[in-house]
Amino acid sequence: MAMPADTNAAGDIFGGWVLSQMDLAGGIAAGQRALGRVVTISVDRMTFIRPVQVGDVLCVYCSIPTVGRTSMKVAIEAWALRHRHGGREKVTDATFTFVAVDDTGRPRPVPPLDAEG
Ligand SMILES: CC(C)(COP(=O)(O)OP(=O)(O)OC[C@H]1O[C@@H](n2cnc3c(N)ncnc32)[C@H](O)[C@@H]1OP(=O)(O)O)[C@@H](O)C(=O)NCCC(=O)NCCS
């Protein structure tokens, strides 16, 4: 939920807060796909279509359309659920790229989909 601490001096939610929630969500999705540690390597262009206000719940949806050798492109959409239970409006979307890394932070191959057994 967007809280007063996430606002700028004018009372609007920082775009960086939204980006950070998307990075967190994408990191969870990529980490689940890669079965381990991942890092964000890039974020494509973002446009903020609608504002987020205090009391809105930010809903973040992820899908992974592309998996490379060590990288994954995660398509991420952020929607604002107005005042916790109102209508939903799309706020922004972006493609984040995550890289699976080993314990030393070096790229490692993303395991095949059935690697979990
Ligand atoms: C991610 C990191 C380990 C990659 O190291 P690297 O030596 O550049 O690795 P590589 O050149 O082997 O590239 C790894 C993968 O990233 C992809 N990649 C490299 N640069 C990229 C870019 N700018 N955008 C998207 N993907 C990129 C490569 O295509 C490769 O993917 P593939 O294996 O699926 O083909 C290194 O750049 C890093 O540690 N970056 C900092 C990450 C971080 O701290 N993020 C949080 C910032 S606060």
The ligand as a Tripos MOL2 file, in Angstrom:
@<TRIPOS>MOLECULE
LIG
   48    50     1     0     0
SMALL
NO_CHARGES

@<TRIPOS>ATOM
      1 C1         24.6190   -8.7000  -14.0120 C.3       1 LIG1
      2 C2         26.1260   -8.9100  -14.0960 C.3       1 LIG1
      3 C3         26.5640  -10.0260  -13.1260 C.3       1 LIG1
      4 C4         26.4010   -9.3500  -15.5420 C.3       1 LIG1
      5 O1         27.7710   -9.4900  -15.6720 O.3       1 LIG1
      6 P1         28.4150   -9.4580  -17.1300 P.3       1 LIG1
      7 O2         29.8510   -9.7890  -17.0030 O.co2     1 LIG1
      8 O3         28.0110   -8.2130  -17.8360 O.co2     1 LIG1
      9 O4         27.6950  -10.7010  -17.7960 O.3       1 LIG1
     10 P2         27.5510  -11.0820  -19.3140 P.3       1 LIG1
     11 O5         28.2090  -10.1440  -20.2550 O.co2     1 LIG1
     12 O6         27.9430  -12.5330  -19.3670 O.co2     1 LIG1
     13 O7         25.9700  -10.9550  -19.5530 O.3       1 LIG1
     14 C5         25.0790  -11.7420  -18.7860 C.3       1 LIG1
     15 C6         23.6980  -11.6700  -19.4260 C.3       1 LIG1
     16 O8         23.2110  -10.3270  -19.3320 O.3       1 LIG1
     17 C7         22.8140   -9.8640  -20.6190 C.3       1 LIG1
     18 N1         23.0810   -8.4300  -20.6550 N.ar      1 LIG1
     19 C8         24.2660   -7.8100  -20.6120 C.ar      1 LIG1
     20 N2         24.0980   -6.4770  -20.6520 N.ar      1 LIG1
     21 C9         22.7690   -6.2610  -20.7350 C.ar      1 LIG1
     22 C10        21.9550   -5.1050  -20.8060 C.ar      1 LIG1
     23 N3         22.4780   -3.8730  -20.7920 N.pl3     1 LIG1
     24 N4         20.6170   -5.2690  -20.8650 N.ar      1 LIG1
     25 C11        20.0520   -6.4840  -20.8830 C.ar      1 LIG1
     26 N5         20.7760   -7.6410  -20.8000 N.ar      1 LIG1
     27 C12        22.1160   -7.5150  -20.7450 C.ar      1 LIG1
     28 C13        23.6800  -10.6430  -21.6030 C.3       1 LIG1
     29 O9         23.0810  -10.6710  -22.8760 O.3       1 LIG1
     30 C14        23.6950  -12.0070  -20.9180 C.3       1 LIG1
     31 O10        22.4800  -12.6780  -21.1640 O.3       1 LIG1
     32 P3         22.4320  -14.2010  -21.7380 P.3       1 LIG1
     33 O11        23.4130  -15.0210  -20.9390 O.co2     1 LIG1
     34 O12        21.0280  -14.6390  -21.4880 O.co2     1 LIG1
     35 O13        22.7990  -14.1220  -23.1720 O.co2     1 LIG1
     36 C15        26.9380   -7.5950  -13.8010 C.3       1 LIG1
     37 O14        26.7260   -6.6770  -14.8510 O.3       1 LIG1
     38 C16        26.4950   -6.9930  -12.4940 C.2       1 LIG1
     39 O15        26.8260   -7.4920  -11.4310 O.2       1 LIG1
     40 N6         25.7510   -5.8740  -12.5600 N.am      1 LIG1
     41 C17        25.2180   -5.2310  -11.3580 C.3       1 LIG1
     42 C18        23.8540   -5.8350  -10.9880 C.3       1 LIG1
     43 C19        23.2840   -5.1260   -9.8000 C.2       1 LIG1
     44 O16        23.9590   -4.9400   -8.8260 O.2       1 LIG1
     45 N7         22.0030   -4.7380   -9.9020 N.am      1 LIG1
     46 C20        21.3870   -3.9300   -8.8750 C.3       1 LIG1
     47 C21        21.8320   -2.5120   -9.0270 C.3       1 LIG1
     48 S1         21.6450   -1.6240   -7.5460 S.3       1 LIG1
@<TRIPOS>BOND
     1     1     2 1
     2     2     3 1
     3     2     4 1
     4     2    36 1
     5     4     5 1
     6     5     6 1
     7     6     7 2
     8     6     8 1
     9     6     9 1
    10     9    10 1
    11    10    11 2
    12    10    12 1
    13    10    13 1
    14    13    14 1
    15    14    15 1
    16    15    16 1
    17    15    30 1
    18    16    17 1
    19    17    18 1
    20    17    28 1
    21    18    19 ar
    22    18    27 ar
    23    19    20 ar
    24    20    21 ar
    25    21    22 ar
    26    21    27 ar
    27    22    23 1
    28    22    24 ar
    29    24    25 ar
    30    25    26 ar
    31    26    27 ar
    32    28    29 1
    33    28    30 1
    34    30    31 1
    35    31    32 1
    36    32    33 2
    37    32    34 1
    38    32    35 1
    39    36    37 1
    40    36    38 1
    41    38    39 2
    42    38    40 1
    43    40    41 1
    44    41    42 1
    45    42    43 1
    46    43    44 2
    47    43    45 1
    48    45    46 1
    49    46    47 1
    50    47    48 1
@<TRIPOS>SUBSTRUCTURE
     1 LIG1         1 GROUP 0 **** ****
